[in-house]
Amino acid sequence: MNRVVLVALAIAMTAFAGASNAQDIDFSKVEIKTIDLGHNTYRLEGQGGNITVAVGADAIIMVDGQFAPLHDKIKAAIAAISPLPIKYLVNTHFHGDHTGGNAGFQKDGAIVAGSRFMFSITGLLRSASCSNRPDWKNRSGSYPRNS
């Protein structure tokens, strides 16, 4: 699963996403497109930032959640990929087109975490470039706090 996590993070962080103004979007017209990237990894395209879905042996890791009004459409697209539960939703950064769906997926049982969480579970936080930053110490790993 560690390899899948790294692939999912790499894809999500390199994916291009233009800025969107949520108040000008008709979410009822947005369609979620699923692209199979191989090795049980998928990219979902909808409105805003892309979503990466990595299917493991017993659960799903999702990178970014797009906008809140797309929760049901995103959930349906993921259910079409796998019946497994979404265990983690990892946010690459705190913009509404990446974190808007957090609350809905939390209600569904997913653990929502920020990029610091990904660094810690993949061992990257141990590197000097990350662990010596004072603003990274003693954080819960979830952005925003109390999300």
Contacts in CASP RR format, 6 or more apart in sequence:
PFRMAT RR
TARGET T0000
AUTHOR 0000-0000-0000
METHOD contacts of the structure
MODEL  1
MNRVVLVALAIAMTAFAGASNAQDIDFSKVEIKTIDLGHNTYRLEGQGGN
ITVAVGADAIIMVDGQFAPLHDKIKAAIAAISPLPIKYLVNTHFHGDHTG
GNAGFQKDGAIVAGSRFMFSITGLLRSASCSNRPDWKNRSGSYPRNS
1 54 0 8 1.000
1 56 0 8 1.000
1 57 0 8 1.000
1 61 0 8 1.000
2 121 0 8 1.000
2 122 0 8 1.000
4 39 0 8 1.000
4 40 0 8 1.000
4 41 0 8 1.000
4 54 0 8 1.000
4 55 0 8 1.000
4 56 0 8 1.000
4 61 0 8 1.000
5 54 0 8 1.000
5 61 0 8 1.000
5 118 0 8 1.000
5 121 0 8 1.000
5 122 0 8 1.000
6 122 0 8 1.000
7 37 0 8 1.000
7 39 0 8 1.000
7 41 0 8 1.000
7 54 0 8 1.000
8 41 0 8 1.000
8 52 0 8 1.000
8 53 0 8 1.000
8 54 0 8 1.000
8 61 0 8 1.000
8 63 0 8 1.000
8 90 0 8 1.000
9 52 0 8 1.000
9 63 0 8 1.000
9 90 0 8 1.000
9 92 0 8 1.000
9 118 0 8 1.000
9 122 0 8 1.000
11 37 0 8 1.000
11 41 0 8 1.000
11 43 0 8 1.000
11 52 0 8 1.000
11 63 0 8 1.000
12 50 0 8 1.000
12 51 0 8 1.000
12 52 0 8 1.000
12 63 0 8 1.000
12 64 0 8 1.000
12 90 0 8 1.000
12 92 0 8 1.000
13 92 0 8 1.000
15 43 0 8 1.000
15 49 0 8 1.000
15 50 0 8 1.000
15 52 0 8 1.000
17 48 0 8 1.000
17 49 0 8 1.000
17 50 0 8 1.000
17 97 0 8 1.000
17 98 0 8 1.000
18 48 0 8 1.000
18 49 0 8 1.000
19 95 0 8 1.000
19 97 0 8 1.000
20 47 0 8 1.000
20 48 0 8 1.000
20 97 0 8 1.000
22 67 0 8 1.000
22 96 0 8 1.000
22 97 0 8 1.000
25 47 0 8 1.000
25 67 0 8 1.000
27 47 0 8 1.000
27 67 0 8 1.000
27 69 0 8 1.000
27 70 0 8 1.000
30 46 0 8 1.000
30 47 0 8 1.000
30 70 0 8 1.000
30 73 0 8 1.000
31 46 0 8 1.000
31 73 0 8 1.000
32 44 0 8 1.000
32 45 0 8 1.000
32 46 0 8 1.000
32 70 0 8 1.000
32 73 0 8 1.000
32 74 0 8 1.000
32 76 0 8 1.000
32 77 0 8 1.000
33 44 0 8 1.000
33 45 0 8 1.000
33 46 0 8 1.000
34 42 0 8 1.000
34 43 0 8 1.000
34 44 0 8 1.000
34 77 0 8 1.000
34 80 0 8 1.000
34 81 0 8 1.000
35 42 0 8 1.000
35 43 0 8 1.000
35 44 0 8 1.000
35 45 0 8 1.000
36 42 0 8 1.000
37 43 0 8 1.000
40 54 0 8 1.000
40 55 0 8 1.000
40 56 0 8 1.000
41 52 0 8 1.000
41 53 0 8 1.000
41 54 0 8 1.000
41 55 0 8 1.000
42 52 0 8 1.000
42 53 0 8 1.000
42 54 0 8 1.000
42 55 0 8 1.000
42 81 0 8 1.000
43 50 0 8 1.000
43 51 0 8 1.000
43 52 0 8 1.000
43 53 0 8 1.000
44 50 0 8 1.000
44 51 0 8 1.000
44 52 0 8 1.000
44 53 0 8 1.000
44 74 0 8 1.000
44 77 0 8 1.000
44 78 0 8 1.000
45 51 0 8 1.000
46 66 0 8 1.000
46 70 0 8 1.000
47 66 0 8 1.000
47 67 0 8 1.000
47 70 0 8 1.000
47 97 0 8 1.000
48 66 0 8 1.000
48 67 0 8 1.000
48 97 0 8 1.000
48 98 0 8 1.000
49 64 0 8 1.000
49 66 0 8 1.000
49 97 0 8 1.000
49 98 0 8 1.000
50 64 0 8 1.000
51 62 0 8 1.000
51 63 0 8 1.000
51 64 0 8 1.000
51 65 0 8 1.000
51 66 0 8 1.000
51 74 0 8 1.000
52 62 0 8 1.000
52 63 0 8 1.000
52 64 0 8 1.000
53 60 0 8 1.000
53 61 0 8 1.000
53 62 0 8 1.000
53 63 0 8 1.000
53 78 0 8 1.000
53 81 0 8 1.000
54 60 0 8 1.000
54 61 0 8 1.000
54 62 0 8 1.000
54 63 0 8 1.000
55 81 0 8 1.000
55 82 0 8 1.000
55 84 0 8 1.000
56 84 0 8 1.000
58 84 0 8 1.000
59 84 0 8 1.000
59 85 0 8 1.000
59 86 0 8 1.000
59 87 0 8 1.000
59 88 0 8 1.000
60 78 0 8 1.000
60 81 0 8 1.000
60 82 0 8 1.000
60 84 0 8 1.000
60 85 0 8 1.000
60 86 0 8 1.000
60 87 0 8 1.000
61 86 0 8 1.000
61 87 0 8 1.000
61 88 0 8 1.000
61 90 0 8 1.000
62 78 0 8 1.000
62 86 0 8 1.000
62 88 0 8 1.000
62 89 0 8 1.000
62 90 0 8 1.000
62 105 0 8 1.000
62 110 0 8 1.000
63 89 0 8 1.000
63 90 0 8 1.000
63 91 0 8 1.000
63 92 0 8 1.000
64 89 0 8 1.000
64 90 0 8 1.000
64 91 0 8 1.000
64 92 0 8 1.000
64 98 0 8 1.000
64 99 0 8 1.000
65 74 0 8 1.000
65 89 0 8 1.000
65 91 0 8 1.000
65 98 0 8 1.000
65 99 0 8 1.000
65 100 0 8 1.000
65 101 0 8 1.000
65 102 0 8 1.000
65 105 0 8 1.000
66 74 0 8 1.000
66 97 0 8 1.000
66 98 0 8 1.000
66 100 0 8 1.000
66 101 0 8 1.000
67 96 0 8 1.000
67 97 0 8 1.000
67 100 0 8 1.000
67 101 0 8 1.000
68 100 0 8 1.000
68 101 0 8 1.000
68 103 0 8 1.000
68 104 0 8 1.000
70 101 0 8 1.000
71 101 0 8 1.000
71 104 0 8 1.000
71 105 0 8 1.000
74 101 0 8 1.000
75 105 0 8 1.000
75 108 0 8 1.000
78 86 0 8 1.000
85 108 0 8 1.000
85 109 0 8 1.000
85 110 0 8 1.000
86 105 0 8 1.000
86 108 0 8 1.000
86 109 0 8 1.000
86 110 0 8 1.000
87 110 0 8 1.000
87 111 0 8 1.000
88 110 0 8 1.000
88 111 0 8 1.000
88 112 0 8 1.000
88 113 0 8 1.000
88 117 0 8 1.000
89 101 0 8 1.000
89 102 0 8 1.000
89 105 0 8 1.000
89 106 0 8 1.000
89 110 0 8 1.000
89 111 0 8 1.000
89 112 0 8 1.000
89 113 0 8 1.000
90 112 0 8 1.000
90 113 0 8 1.000
90 114 0 8 1.000
90 115 0 8 1.000
90 117 0 8 1.000
90 118 0 8 1.000
91 98 0 8 1.000
91 99 0 8 1.000
91 102 0 8 1.000
91 112 0 8 1.000
91 113 0 8 1.000
91 114 0 8 1.000
91 115 0 8 1.000
91 143 0 8 1.000
92 98 0 8 1.000
92 114 0 8 1.000
92 115 0 8 1.000
93 115 0 8 1.000
93 143 0 8 1.000
94 143 0 8 1.000
94 144 0 8 1.000
99 143 0 8 1.000
99 144 0 8 1.000
99 147 0 8 1.000
102 112 0 8 1.000
102 147 0 8 1.000
103 147 0 8 1.000
105 112 0 8 1.000
106 112 0 8 1.000
106 147 0 8 1.000
112 142 0 8 1.000
112 147 0 8 1.000
113 141 0 8 1.000
113 142 0 8 1.000
114 141 0 8 1.000
114 142 0 8 1.000
114 143 0 8 1.000
115 143 0 8 1.000
116 125 0 8 1.000
116 136 0 8 1.000
116 139 0 8 1.000
116 141 0 8 1.000
116 143 0 8 1.000
117 141 0 8 1.000
117 142 0 8 1.000
118 124 0 8 1.000
119 125 0 8 1.000
119 130 0 8 1.000
120 141 0 8 1.000
124 130 0 8 1.000
125 131 0 8 1.000
125 136 0 8 1.000
130 136 0 8 1.000
131 137 0 8 1.000
139 145 0 8 1.000
END
